[in-house]
Amino acid sequence: MTDRARPVPESAFARSLRVGQVASGFAGATVMGLANQVLRGQGADLGRAALTPANALRVAGGLSALRGAAMKLGQMLSMDSGLALPPEFSAPLAQLQANAPPMPPAQLKQVLARAWGPDWLARFQRFEVRPLAAASIGQVHRAVTRDGRDLAIKVQFPGIARSIDSDIATLGRLMRLPGVLPRDVDIAPFLAAARAQLHDEADYMREARALTRFRAALGEDFIVPQVWDDLTTPQVLAMEFIDSQPIDALADHPQTTRDRAMAQLVWLTLHELFELGQMQTDPNFANYRLAPDGRIVLLDFGATRDIASVDAQNYRALLRALLAQDRDAMSALMQRIGYFRGDVPPARRDLIVDLAMRASGPLRQDEPYDFGNATLIEDILREGQALGQARDFWHVPPAEMLFLHRKIAGMYLLGQRLRARVALRPLVAAYSSDSRLAARQLASAMTPAVARQSDSPPNW
């Protein structure tokens, strides 16, 4: 991975210059697109000229080089599945979910010297300079301390935390370029929520507290790494290294094992939303791994978001309406949550409710839902393209909704990867009631069935 290493721009000037270059290329390509439309005798369409896959790739490449808030904002824009940006533009941005280039070893040593002091290496028997992984905020290294602790150490890219505000402001100007979004779309609330989320993710002390809370809340049902406070700082997070395999390893296990693992992950998502009041909203497959004893390892709690009780109540009410197929209640609750504005014409509102009804179909099944042979997400994206093309009624959904849908879509895709079959209605029905008793009974019933038993032991 070190052969892909690229220095992270640290100063606000260097980062703004890089975004300015992206914006200039974006604007130039848009002008050329308009000229081509005119030469071909087509009507000049600024949106069609701006929101092209080539422009999206140009933006994605620039944000990937910057990493940090710039890259994270690109990831957020790729989460909306056509609600704010057309799929042909947001799809290339989804590539930002892949590994980022790591920082060079010399820059890494400077970061660690600032965090731990110039003699930091004396604390370790071994410190692997080659990272295990690199993402938008930082990269992870394996190390063994002098007292024998086997650690995974997450190191934040330099300058990331202090560049968040300037990155968001600069990228906000990029998003306001003509043709990117309709003039009447107010992106200020989205940018404010993104800024707050990014400040949270850049605070590794906050992530350490989230790890500790989830570790205590989930007990033995999942494996959550222990945090080592003596080596943890706001820019460096030291955790125990967990010997594990990628979650994809489950794909070769018996059907019952795959089904139980997927059921447990669905339960975890519901439990986070309705019981814990916190949700890890990054469903990247790399954040789920498989331990030798068959339990699922949970990693990366930087994207953990607090869930307000009023939001949980609204989603619980929406879940009840979805299960009951009550379209009037669905429409009112979806407007309250932010799926559409109050001035959306009735016909378009009906289309959005139709999509929600279609998407929630698996939740109403008592029989196992076959993730492996389903095409639900593809169907929803195809059916939603007409909504994405109606620029007069675009709006940017609340960030909380985008993150929740990102988590749900990620779980669905993981179910596809595992070819799991899970009866979803019994799982969600337990959480559709305001009473917590049914959910607690479900949790206690699932713990031995999912976490510790299988018809066939894992074949390691």
C-alpha positions as a Markdown table, in Angstrom:
| # | Residue | x | y | z |
|---|---|---|---|---|
| 1 | Met | 0.0 | 0.0 | 0.0 |
| 2 | Thr | 3.0 | 2.4 | 0.6 |
| 3 | Asp | 3.6 | 2.5 | -3.2 |
| 4 | Arg | 0.3 | 4.5 | -3.4 |
| 5 | Ala | 1.3 | 6.8 | -0.6 |
| 6 | Arg | 0.6 | 10.5 | -1.2 |
| 7 | Pro | 1.3 | 13.4 | 1.2 |
| 8 | Val | -1.9 | 14.9 | 2.8 |
| 9 | Pro | -2.1 | 18.6 | 2.1 |
| 10 | Glu | -2.1 | 20.2 | 5.6 |
| 11 | Ser | -2.6 | 24.0 | 5.2 |
| 12 | Ala | -5.9 | 25.6 | 4.4 |
| 13 | Phe | -4.3 | 27.4 | 1.5 |
| 14 | Ala | -3.0 | 24.1 | -0.1 |
| 15 | Arg | -6.4 | 22.4 | 0.3 |
| 16 | Ser | -8.4 | 25.4 | -1.0 |
| 17 | Leu | -6.0 | 25.5 | -4.0 |
| 18 | Arg | -6.7 | 21.9 | -4.7 |
| 19 | Val | -10.5 | 22.3 | -4.5 |
| 20 | Gly | -10.2 | 25.4 | -6.7 |
| 21 | Gln | -8.4 | 23.3 | -9.3 |
| 22 | Val | -11.3 | 20.8 | -9.1 |
| 23 | Ala | -13.9 | 23.6 | -9.5 |
| 24 | Ser | -12.0 | 25.1 | -12.5 |
| 25 | Gly | -11.9 | 21.7 | -14.2 |
| 26 | Phe | -15.6 | 21.1 | -13.4 |
| 27 | Ala | -16.6 | 24.5 | -14.8 |
| 28 | Gly | -14.5 | 24.1 | -17.9 |
| 29 | Ala | -16.0 | 20.7 | -18.7 |
| 30 | Thr | -19.5 | 22.1 | -18.1 |
| 31 | Val | -18.9 | 25.0 | -20.6 |
| 32 | Met | -17.6 | 22.5 | -23.1 |
| 33 | Gly | -20.6 | 20.3 | -22.6 |
| 34 | Leu | -22.9 | 23.3 | -23.2 |
| 35 | Ala | -21.0 | 24.1 | -26.4 |
| 36 | Asn | -21.3 | 20.6 | -27.7 |
| 37 | Gln | -25.1 | 20.6 | -27.0 |
| 38 | Val | -25.4 | 23.8 | -29.1 |
| 39 | Leu | -23.2 | 22.5 | -31.9 |
| 40 | Arg | -25.4 | 19.3 | -32.1 |
| 41 | Gly | -28.5 | 21.4 | -32.3 |
| 42 | Gln | -29.7 | 20.3 | -28.8 |
| 43 | Gly | -31.3 | 22.7 | -26.3 |
| 44 | Ala | -28.7 | 24.0 | -23.9 |
| 45 | Asp | -29.3 | 22.1 | -20.6 |
| 46 | Leu | -26.9 | 23.3 | -17.8 |
| 47 | Gly | -27.8 | 20.5 | -15.5 |
| 48 | Arg | -27.1 | 17.8 | -18.1 |
| 49 | Ala | -23.8 | 19.4 | -19.0 |
| 50 | Ala | -22.6 | 19.7 | -15.4 |
| 51 | Leu | -23.8 | 16.4 | -13.9 |
| 52 | Thr | -21.9 | 14.0 | -16.1 |
| 53 | Pro | -20.0 | 10.9 | -15.0 |
| 54 | Ala | -16.8 | 12.5 | -16.3 |
| 55 | Asn | -17.3 | 15.5 | -14.0 |
| 56 | Ala | -18.2 | 13.2 | -11.1 |
| 57 | Leu | -14.9 | 11.3 | -11.7 |
| 58 | Arg | -13.1 | 14.6 | -11.8 |
| 59 | Val | -14.6 | 15.7 | -8.4 |
| 60 | Ala | -14.0 | 12.2 | -6.9 |
| 61 | Gly | -10.3 | 12.2 | -7.9 |
| 62 | Gly | -9.7 | 15.6 | -6.4 |
| 63 | Leu | -11.5 | 14.8 | -3.1 |
| 64 | Ser | -9.7 | 11.5 | -2.8 |
| 65 | Ala | -6.3 | 13.3 | -3.0 |
| 66 | Leu | -7.4 | 15.7 | -0.2 |
| 67 | Arg | -8.9 | 13.1 | 2.0 |
| 68 | Gly | -10.4 | 14.3 | 5.3 |
| 69 | Ala | -13.6 | 16.4 | 5.2 |
| 70 | Ala | -13.5 | 16.8 | 1.4 |
| 71 | Met | -13.5 | 13.1 | 0.8 |
| 72 | Lys | -16.2 | 12.5 | 3.5 |
| 73 | Leu | -18.5 | 15.1 | 2.0 |
| 74 | Gly | -18.2 | 13.3 | -1.4 |
| 75 | Gln | -19.1 | 10.1 | 0.4 |
| 76 | Met | -22.2 | 11.8 | 1.9 |
| 77 | Leu | -23.3 | 13.1 | -1.5 |
| 78 | Ser | -23.1 | 9.5 | -2.9 |
| 79 | Met | -25.5 | 8.2 | -0.2 |
| 80 | Asp | -28.7 | 9.8 | -1.4 |
| 81 | Ser | -29.4 | 7.3 | -4.2 |
| 82 | Gly | -30.9 | 10.0 | -6.5 |
| 83 | Leu | -32.8 | 12.1 | -4.0 |
| 84 | Ala | -30.4 | 15.0 | -4.3 |
| 85 | Leu | -28.2 | 14.1 | -7.2 |
| 86 | Pro | -28.9 | 12.0 | -10.3 |
| 87 | Pro | -27.5 | 8.5 | -10.1 |
| 88 | Glu | -25.2 | 9.0 | -13.0 |
| 89 | Phe | -23.4 | 11.7 | -11.0 |
| 90 | Ser | -23.6 | 10.2 | -7.5 |
| 91 | Ala | -22.4 | 6.7 | -8.6 |
| 92 | Pro | -18.8 | 7.7 | -9.4 |
| 93 | Leu | -18.7 | 9.5 | -6.0 |
| 94 | Ala | -19.5 | 6.2 | -4.4 |
| 95 | Gln | -16.0 | 5.1 | -5.4 |
| 96 | Leu | -14.8 | 7.3 | -2.5 |
| 97 | Gln | -15.9 | 4.5 | -0.2 |
| 98 | Ala | -12.8 | 2.6 | -1.3 |
| 99 | Asn | -9.4 | 2.8 | 0.4 |
| 100 | Ala | -7.7 | 6.2 | 0.2 |
| 101 | Pro | -4.0 | 6.5 | -0.5 |
| 102 | Pro | -2.0 | 6.4 | 2.8 |
| 103 | Met | 0.4 | 9.1 | 3.9 |
| 104 | Pro | 4.1 | 8.5 | 3.3 |
| 105 | Pro | 6.2 | 7.0 | 6.2 |
| 106 | Ala | 8.0 | 10.3 | 6.9 |
| 107 | Gln | 4.7 | 12.1 | 7.4 |
| 108 | Leu | 3.4 | 9.3 | 9.6 |
| 109 | Lys | 6.4 | 9.5 | 11.9 |
| 110 | Gln | 5.9 | 13.3 | 12.2 |
| 111 | Val | 2.2 | 12.8 | 13.3 |
| 112 | Leu | 3.2 | 10.1 | 15.9 |
| 113 | Ala | 6.0 | 12.3 | 17.3 |
| 114 | Arg | 3.5 | 15.1 | 17.8 |
| 115 | Ala | 1.0 | 12.8 | 19.5 |
| 116 | Trp | 3.4 | 10.7 | 21.7 |
| 117 | Gly | 6.7 | 12.6 | 21.8 |
| 118 | Pro | 10.0 | 12.1 | 19.8 |
| 119 | Asp | 10.8 | 8.8 | 21.5 |
| 120 | Trp | 7.5 | 7.2 | 20.7 |
| 121 | Leu | 9.1 | 4.2 | 19.0 |
| 122 | Ala | 10.7 | 3.1 | 22.3 |
| 123 | Arg | 7.2 | 2.1 | 23.5 |
| 124 | Phe | 6.9 | -0.7 | 21.0 |
| 125 | Gln | 8.5 | -4.1 | 20.3 |
| 126 | Arg | 7.2 | -3.7 | 16.7 |
| 127 | Phe | 5.4 | -1.1 | 14.8 |
| 128 | Glu | 4.4 | -1.9 | 11.2 |
| 129 | Val | 4.9 | 1.2 | 9.0 |
| 130 | Arg | 2.9 | -0.3 | 6.2 |
| 131 | Pro | -0.8 | 0.4 | 7.1 |
| 132 | Leu | -3.5 | -2.3 | 7.3 |
| 133 | Ala | -5.9 | 0.1 | 5.7 |
| 134 | Ala | -6.4 | 3.8 | 4.9 |
| 135 | Ala | -9.6 | 5.8 | 4.6 |
| 136 | Ser | -10.8 | 9.4 | 4.5 |
| 137 | Ile | -9.8 | 10.5 | 8.0 |
| 138 | Gly | -6.8 | 8.3 | 8.8 |
| 139 | Gln | -5.0 | 4.9 | 8.5 |
| 140 | Val | -4.6 | 1.9 | 10.7 |
| 141 | His | -1.3 | 0.2 | 11.7 |
| 142 | Arg | -0.6 | -3.0 | 13.7 |
| 143 | Ala | 1.9 | -2.7 | 16.6 |
| 144 | Val | 3.1 | -4.7 | 19.7 |
| 145 | Thr | 3.9 | -2.7 | 22.8 |
| 146 | Arg | 6.9 | -3.4 | 25.1 |
| 147 | Asp | 4.5 | -5.0 | 27.6 |
| 148 | Gly | 3.1 | -7.4 | 24.9 |
| 149 | Arg | -0.2 | -5.8 | 23.9 |
| 150 | Asp | -1.1 | -6.6 | 20.3 |
| 151 | Leu | -2.7 | -3.3 | 19.0 |
| 152 | Ala | -4.5 | -1.8 | 16.0 |
| 153 | Ile | -3.5 | 1.9 | 16.0 |
| 154 | Lys | -5.6 | 4.4 | 14.0 |
| 155 | Val | -3.6 | 7.5 | 13.1 |
| 156 | Gln | -5.4 | 10.6 | 11.8 |
| 157 | Phe | -4.1 | 12.4 | 8.8 |
| 158 | Pro | -2.4 | 15.7 | 9.7 |
| 159 | Gly | -4.4 | 18.9 | 9.5 |
| 160 | Ile | -7.7 | 17.1 | 9.0 |
| 161 | Ala | -9.5 | 18.4 | 12.1 |
| 162 | Arg | -8.5 | 22.0 | 11.6 |
| 163 | Ser | -9.3 | 21.9 | 7.9 |
| 164 | Ile | -12.9 | 20.8 | 8.3 |
| 165 | Asp | -14.6 | 24.2 | 8.3 |
| 166 | Ser | -12.5 | 25.6 | 5.4 |
| 167 | Asp | -13.0 | 22.4 | 3.4 |
| 168 | Ile | -16.8 | 22.4 | 3.9 |
| 169 | Ala | -17.0 | 26.1 | 3.0 |
| 170 | Thr | -14.9 | 25.6 | -0.2 |
| 171 | Leu | -16.9 | 22.5 | -1.2 |
| 172 | Gly | -20.1 | 24.4 | -0.5 |
| 173 | Arg | -19.1 | 26.9 | -3.1 |
| 174 | Leu | -18.4 | 24.1 | -5.5 |
| 175 | Met | -21.8 | 22.6 | -5.0 |
| 176 | Arg | -23.3 | 26.1 | -5.7 |
| 177 | Leu | -21.7 | 26.3 | -9.1 |
| 178 | Pro | -24.4 | 26.7 | -11.8 |
| 179 | Gly | -25.9 | 23.5 | -12.9 |
| 180 | Val | -25.0 | 21.4 | -9.9 |
| 181 | Leu | -28.1 | 21.9 | -7.9 |
| 182 | Pro | -31.3 | 23.9 | -8.6 |
| 183 | Arg | -31.1 | 27.5 | -7.4 |
| 184 | Asp | -33.8 | 27.2 | -4.8 |
| 185 | Val | -32.2 | 24.1 | -3.1 |
| 186 | Asp | -31.0 | 25.1 | 0.3 |
| 187 | Ile | -27.9 | 23.1 | 1.1 |
| 188 | Ala | -26.9 | 25.1 | 4.2 |
| 189 | Pro | -28.6 | 22.6 | 6.7 |
| 190 | Phe | -26.8 | 19.7 | 5.0 |
| 191 | Leu | -23.4 | 21.4 | 5.1 |
| 192 | Ala | -24.0 | 22.3 | 8.8 |
| 193 | Ala | -24.8 | 18.7 | 9.6 |
| 194 | Ala | -21.9 | 17.5 | 7.6 |
| 195 | Arg | -19.5 | 19.9 | 9.4 |
| 196 | Ala | -20.8 | 18.7 | 12.8 |
| 197 | Gln | -20.5 | 15.1 | 11.8 |
| 198 | Leu | -16.9 | 15.5 | 10.5 |
| 199 | His | -15.8 | 17.3 | 13.7 |
| 200 | Asp | -17.2 | 14.3 | 15.6 |
| 201 | Glu | -15.4 | 11.8 | 13.4 |
| 202 | Ala | -12.1 | 13.7 | 13.7 |
| 203 | Asp | -12.2 | 13.4 | 17.5 |
| 204 | Tyr | -10.7 | 10.0 | 18.4 |
| 205 | Met | -11.5 | 10.5 | 22.0 |
| 206 | Arg | -15.1 | 10.6 | 21.1 |
| 207 | Glu | -14.7 | 7.4 | 19.0 |
| 208 | Ala | -13.0 | 5.8 | 22.0 |
| 209 | Arg | -16.0 | 6.6 | 24.2 |
| 210 | Ala | -18.3 | 5.1 | 21.5 |
| 211 | Leu | -16.3 | 1.9 | 21.3 |
| 212 | Thr | -16.4 | 1.6 | 25.1 |
| 213 | Arg | -20.2 | 2.2 | 25.2 |
| 214 | Phe | -20.9 | -0.3 | 22.4 |
| 215 | Arg | -18.6 | -2.9 | 24.0 |
| 216 | Ala | -20.5 | -2.6 | 27.3 |
| 217 | Ala | -23.9 | -2.5 | 25.7 |
| 218 | Leu | -23.5 | -5.6 | 23.4 |
| 219 | Gly | -21.7 | -7.8 | 25.9 |
| 220 | Glu | -20.6 | -11.1 | 24.5 |
| 221 | Asp | -23.0 | -11.1 | 21.5 |
| 222 | Phe | -20.5 | -9.2 | 19.3 |
| 223 | Ile | -16.8 | -8.5 | 19.7 |
| 224 | Val | -15.9 | -4.8 | 20.0 |
| 225 | Pro | -12.2 | -4.0 | 20.5 |
| 226 | Gln | -11.0 | -2.7 | 23.9 |
| 227 | Val | -9.6 | 0.8 | 23.9 |
| 228 | Trp | -6.1 | 1.5 | 25.5 |
| 229 | Asp | -6.3 | 4.9 | 27.1 |
| 230 | Asp | -2.6 | 5.3 | 27.7 |
| 231 | Leu | -1.9 | 5.5 | 24.0 |
| 232 | Thr | -5.1 | 7.2 | 22.8 |
| 233 | Thr | -5.2 | 10.9 | 22.0 |
| 234 | Pro | -7.6 | 13.1 | 19.9 |
| 235 | Gln | -5.6 | 12.1 | 16.8 |
| 236 | Val | -4.4 | 8.6 | 17.6 |
| 237 | Leu | -6.8 | 5.7 | 18.7 |
| 238 | Ala | -5.2 | 2.6 | 20.2 |
| 239 | Met | -7.3 | -0.6 | 20.3 |
| 240 | Glu | -6.7 | -4.2 | 20.8 |
| 241 | Phe | -6.0 | -6.1 | 17.6 |
| 242 | Ile | -8.7 | -8.7 | 17.0 |
| 243 | Asp | -7.6 | -11.8 | 15.0 |
| 244 | Ser | -10.4 | -12.1 | 12.4 |
| 245 | Gln | -11.4 | -12.7 | 8.8 |
| 246 | Pro | -13.3 | -10.5 | 6.4 |
| 247 | Ile | -17.1 | -10.9 | 6.8 |
| 248 | Asp | -17.1 | -12.4 | 3.3 |
| 249 | Ala | -15.7 | -15.6 | 4.8 |
| 250 | Leu | -19.2 | -16.4 | 5.9 |
| 251 | Ala | -20.3 | -16.8 | 2.3 |
| 252 | Asp | -18.8 | -20.3 | 2.3 |
| 253 | His | -20.6 | -21.4 | 5.4 |
| 254 | Pro | -23.8 | -23.4 | 5.7 |
| 255 | Gln | -27.0 | -21.5 | 4.9 |
| 256 | Thr | -28.2 | -21.6 | 8.5 |
| 257 | Thr | -25.0 | -20.0 | 9.7 |
| 258 | Arg | -25.3 | -17.2 | 7.2 |
| 259 | Asp | -28.9 | -16.6 | 8.0 |
| 260 | Arg | -28.3 | -16.3 | 11.7 |
| 261 | Ala | -25.4 | -13.9 | 11.2 |
| 262 | Met | -27.5 | -11.7 | 9.0 |
| 263 | Ala | -30.4 | -11.8 | 11.4 |
| 264 | Gln | -28.1 | -10.7 | 14.2 |
| 265 | Leu | -26.9 | -7.7 | 12.1 |
| 266 | Val | -30.5 | -6.7 | 11.3 |
| 267 | Trp | -31.3 | -6.9 | 15.0 |
| 268 | Leu | -28.2 | -4.8 | 15.8 |
| 269 | Thr | -29.4 | -2.1 | 13.4 |
| 270 | Leu | -32.9 | -2.0 | 14.9 |
| 271 | His | -31.4 | -2.1 | 18.4 |
| 272 | Glu | -29.1 | 0.9 | 17.7 |
| 273 | Leu | -32.0 | 3.0 | 16.3 |
| 274 | Phe | -34.6 | 2.2 | 18.8 |
| 275 | Glu | -32.8 | 1.2 | 22.0 |
| 276 | Leu | -29.2 | 2.4 | 22.2 |
| 277 | Gly | -29.8 | 5.9 | 20.9 |
| 278 | Gln | -26.6 | 5.6 | 18.9 |
| 279 | Met | -25.9 | 4.1 | 15.5 |
| 280 | Gln | -22.6 | 3.2 | 13.7 |
| 281 | Thr | -23.7 | 4.6 | 10.3 |
| 282 | Asp | -20.8 | 3.4 | 8.1 |
| 283 | Pro | -21.8 | -0.1 | 6.7 |
| 284 | Asn | -18.5 | -0.6 | 4.8 |
| 285 | Phe | -18.0 | -4.4 | 4.7 |
| 286 | Ala | -14.5 | -3.9 | 6.2 |
| 287 | Asn | -16.1 | -2.7 | 9.4 |
| 288 | Tyr | -17.6 | -6.2 | 10.0 |
| 289 | Arg | -15.3 | -9.2 | 10.4 |
| 290 | Leu | -15.6 | -12.8 | 11.6 |
| 291 | Ala | -13.7 | -14.1 | 14.7 |
| 292 | Pro | -12.5 | -17.7 | 15.0 |
| 293 | Asp | -15.3 | -18.5 | 17.4 |
| 294 | Gly | -18.0 | -17.4 | 14.9 |
| 295 | Arg | -18.9 | -14.1 | 16.5 |
| 296 | Ile | -19.0 | -10.9 | 14.4 |
| 297 | Val | -16.3 | -8.2 | 15.1 |
| 298 | Leu | -17.5 | -4.6 | 14.9 |
| 299 | Leu | -14.9 | -2.0 | 13.9 |
| 300 | Asp | -14.7 | 1.8 | 13.2 |
| 301 | Phe | -17.1 | 3.8 | 15.4 |
| 302 | Gly | -16.0 | 7.2 | 14.1 |
| 303 | Ala | -19.3 | 7.5 | 12.2 |
| 304 | Thr | -21.4 | 6.9 | 15.3 |
| 305 | Arg | -24.3 | 9.3 | 15.5 |
| 306 | Asp | -26.5 | 10.1 | 18.4 |
| 307 | Ile | -30.2 | 9.5 | 17.6 |
| 308 | Ala | -32.6 | 11.9 | 19.2 |
| 309 | Ser | -35.6 | 10.4 | 20.9 |
| 310 | Val | -38.0 | 12.3 | 18.7 |
| 311 | Asp | -36.4 | 10.9 | 15.6 |
| 312 | Ala | -36.6 | 7.4 | 17.0 |
| 313 | Gln | -40.3 | 7.9 | 17.8 |
| 314 | Asn | -40.9 | 9.2 | 14.2 |
| 315 | Tyr | -39.2 | 6.2 | 12.7 |
| 316 | Arg | -41.0 | 3.8 | 15.0 |
| 317 | Ala | -44.3 | 5.4 | 13.9 |
| 318 | Leu | -43.2 | 5.1 | 10.2 |
| 319 | Leu | -42.3 | 1.5 | 10.7 |
| 320 | Arg | -45.8 | 0.8 | 12.1 |
| 321 | Ala | -47.4 | 2.6 | 9.1 |
| 322 | Leu | -45.2 | 0.7 | 6.7 |
| 323 | Leu | -46.2 | -2.7 | 8.2 |
| 324 | Ala | -49.9 | -1.6 | 8.2 |
| 325 | Gln | -49.6 | -0.2 | 4.6 |
| 326 | Asp | -51.3 | 2.9 | 5.8 |
| 327 | Arg | -50.4 | 5.3 | 3.0 |
| 328 | Asp | -51.9 | 8.4 | 4.7 |
| 329 | Ala | -49.9 | 7.9 | 7.8 |
| 330 | Met | -46.8 | 7.1 | 5.7 |
| 331 | Ser | -47.1 | 10.3 | 3.8 |
| 332 | Ala | -47.5 | 12.5 | 6.9 |
| 333 | Leu | -44.6 | 10.9 | 8.7 |
| 334 | Met | -42.3 | 11.0 | 5.6 |
| 335 | Gln | -42.9 | 14.7 | 5.3 |
| 336 | Arg | -42.3 | 15.2 | 9.0 |
| 337 | Ile | -39.0 | 13.3 | 8.7 |
| 338 | Gly | -37.9 | 15.1 | 5.6 |
| 339 | Tyr | -38.4 | 12.7 | 2.6 |
| 340 | Phe | -40.1 | 15.5 | 0.8 |
| 341 | Arg | -41.1 | 19.1 | 1.2 |
| 342 | Gly | -44.6 | 20.3 | 2.0 |
| 343 | Asp | -45.0 | 22.0 | -1.4 |
| 344 | Val | -44.4 | 18.7 | -3.4 |
| 345 | Pro | -47.4 | 18.2 | -5.7 |
| 346 | Pro | -49.7 | 15.3 | -4.7 |
| 347 | Ala | -48.8 | 13.2 | -7.7 |
| 348 | Arg | -45.1 | 13.4 | -6.9 |
| 349 | Arg | -45.7 | 12.8 | -3.2 |
| 350 | Asp | -47.7 | 9.6 | -4.2 |
| 351 | Leu | -44.7 | 8.5 | -6.3 |
| 352 | Ile | -42.4 | 8.8 | -3.3 |
| 353 | Val | -44.8 | 6.9 | -1.1 |
| 354 | Asp | -45.1 | 4.2 | -3.8 |
| 355 | Leu | -41.3 | 3.8 | -3.6 |
| 356 | Ala | -41.4 | 3.6 | 0.1 |
| 357 | Met | -44.1 | 0.9 | -0.1 |
| 358 | Arg | -42.0 | -1.0 | -2.6 |
| 359 | Ala | -38.8 | -0.7 | -0.6 |
| 360 | Ser | -40.5 | -1.9 | 2.6 |
| 361 | Gly | -42.1 | -5.0 | 1.0 |
| 362 | Pro | -39.6 | -7.4 | 2.5 |
| 363 | Leu | -40.4 | -6.1 | 6.0 |
| 364 | Arg | -44.0 | -7.3 | 5.6 |
| 365 | Gln | -43.0 | -10.9 | 4.8 |
| 366 | Asp | -43.4 | -13.6 | 7.4 |
| 367 | Glu | -41.4 | -16.0 | 5.3 |
| 368 | Pro | -37.7 | -15.6 | 4.9 |
| 369 | Tyr | -36.6 | -12.9 | 2.5 |
| 370 | Asp | -34.0 | -14.2 | 0.0 |
| 371 | Phe | -31.4 | -11.5 | -0.2 |
| 372 | Gly | -29.2 | -13.4 | -2.6 |
| 373 | Asn | -31.9 | -13.5 | -5.4 |
| 374 | Ala | -33.4 | -10.1 | -4.8 |
| 375 | Thr | -33.0 | -7.0 | -7.0 |
| 376 | Leu | -34.8 | -4.6 | -4.7 |
| 377 | Ile | -32.1 | -1.8 | -4.6 |
| 378 | Glu | -31.6 | -1.9 | -8.3 |
| 379 | Asp | -35.4 | -1.8 | -8.9 |
| 380 | Ile | -35.8 | 1.2 | -6.5 |
| 381 | Leu | -33.0 | 3.1 | -8.2 |
| 382 | Arg | -34.5 | 2.5 | -11.6 |
| 383 | Glu | -38.0 | 3.5 | -10.5 |
| 384 | Gly | -36.6 | 6.5 | -8.7 |
| 385 | Gln | -34.8 | 8.0 | -11.7 |
| 386 | Ala | -37.9 | 9.9 | -12.7 |
| 387 | Leu | -37.8 | 11.7 | -9.4 |
| 388 | Gly | -34.1 | 12.5 | -9.7 |
| 389 | Gln | -34.8 | 14.1 | -13.1 |
| 390 | Ala | -37.5 | 16.5 | -11.7 |
| 391 | Arg | -35.1 | 19.2 | -10.7 |
| 392 | Asp | -38.0 | 21.6 | -9.8 |
| 393 | Phe | -38.7 | 19.6 | -6.7 |
| 394 | Trp | -35.2 | 18.6 | -5.6 |
| 395 | His | -34.3 | 19.1 | -2.0 |
| 396 | Val | -31.4 | 17.9 | 0.1 |
| 397 | Pro | -32.7 | 15.4 | 2.7 |
| 398 | Pro | -31.7 | 15.8 | 6.4 |
| 399 | Ala | -28.2 | 14.3 | 7.0 |
| 400 | Glu | -29.7 | 12.0 | 9.7 |
| 401 | Met | -31.9 | 10.4 | 7.1 |
| 402 | Leu | -29.1 | 10.0 | 4.7 |
| 403 | Phe | -26.9 | 8.2 | 7.3 |
| 404 | Leu | -29.8 | 5.9 | 8.3 |
| 405 | His | -30.5 | 5.0 | 4.7 |
| 406 | Arg | -26.8 | 4.4 | 4.1 |
| 407 | Lys | -26.8 | 1.9 | 7.0 |
| 408 | Ile | -29.9 | 0.2 | 5.8 |
| 409 | Ala | -28.7 | -0.1 | 2.2 |
| 410 | Gly | -25.3 | -1.4 | 3.5 |
| 411 | Met | -27.0 | -4.1 | 5.5 |
| 412 | Tyr | -29.1 | -5.1 | 2.4 |
| 413 | Leu | -26.0 | -5.3 | 0.3 |
| 414 | Leu | -24.3 | -7.4 | 2.9 |
| 415 | Gly | -27.3 | -9.7 | 3.0 |
| 416 | Gln | -26.9 | -10.1 | -0.8 |
| 417 | Arg | -23.2 | -10.9 | -0.4 |
| 418 | Leu | -23.9 | -13.6 | 2.1 |
| 419 | Arg | -26.9 | -14.9 | 0.2 |
| 420 | Ala | -28.9 | -14.9 | 3.4 |
| 421 | Arg | -32.5 | -15.7 | 4.0 |
| 422 | Val | -34.1 | -13.9 | 6.9 |
| 423 | Ala | -37.7 | -13.5 | 8.0 |
| 424 | Leu | -37.7 | -9.7 | 8.6 |
| 425 | Arg | -41.2 | -9.1 | 9.8 |
| 426 | Pro | -40.7 | -10.8 | 13.2 |
| 427 | Leu | -37.6 | -8.7 | 13.7 |
| 428 | Val | -39.0 | -5.3 | 12.8 |
| 429 | Ala | -42.4 | -5.9 | 14.4 |
| 430 | Ala | -40.8 | -6.3 | 17.8 |
| 431 | Tyr | -39.5 | -2.7 | 17.5 |
| 432 | Ser | -42.6 | -1.2 | 16.0 |
| 433 | Ser | -44.3 | -1.0 | 19.4 |
| 434 | Asp | -43.6 | 1.7 | 21.9 |
| 435 | Ser | -43.2 | -1.1 | 24.5 |
| 436 | Arg | -39.7 | -2.3 | 24.9 |
| 437 | Leu | -40.7 | -5.7 | 26.3 |
| 438 | Ala | -41.1 | -7.4 | 22.8 |
| 439 | Ala | -37.7 | -6.1 | 21.7 |
| 440 | Arg | -36.0 | -7.3 | 24.9 |
| 441 | Gln | -37.6 | -10.7 | 24.5 |
| 442 | Leu | -36.4 | -10.9 | 20.9 |
| 443 | Ala | -32.9 | -9.9 | 22.0 |
| 444 | Ser | -32.7 | -12.6 | 24.6 |
| 445 | Ala | -34.1 | -15.2 | 22.2 |
| 446 | Met | -31.7 | -14.3 | 19.5 |
| 447 | Thr | -28.5 | -14.2 | 21.6 |
| 448 | Pro | -28.0 | -18.0 | 21.9 |
| 449 | Ala | -29.5 | -18.7 | 18.5 |
| 450 | Val | -27.5 | -16.3 | 16.5 |
| 451 | Ala | -24.3 | -15.5 | 18.4 |
| 452 | Arg | -23.3 | -18.9 | 19.8 |
| 453 | Gln | -25.1 | -21.7 | 18.0 |
| 454 | Ser | -25.0 | -23.1 | 14.5 |
| 455 | Asp | -26.2 | -26.3 | 13.0 |
| 456 | Ser | -22.7 | -26.9 | 11.7 |
| 457 | Pro | -19.6 | -25.6 | 13.3 |
| 458 | Pro | -17.5 | -23.1 | 11.3 |
| 459 | Asn | -15.0 | -24.8 | 9.0 |
| 460 | Trp | -11.8 | -22.9 | 9.7 |
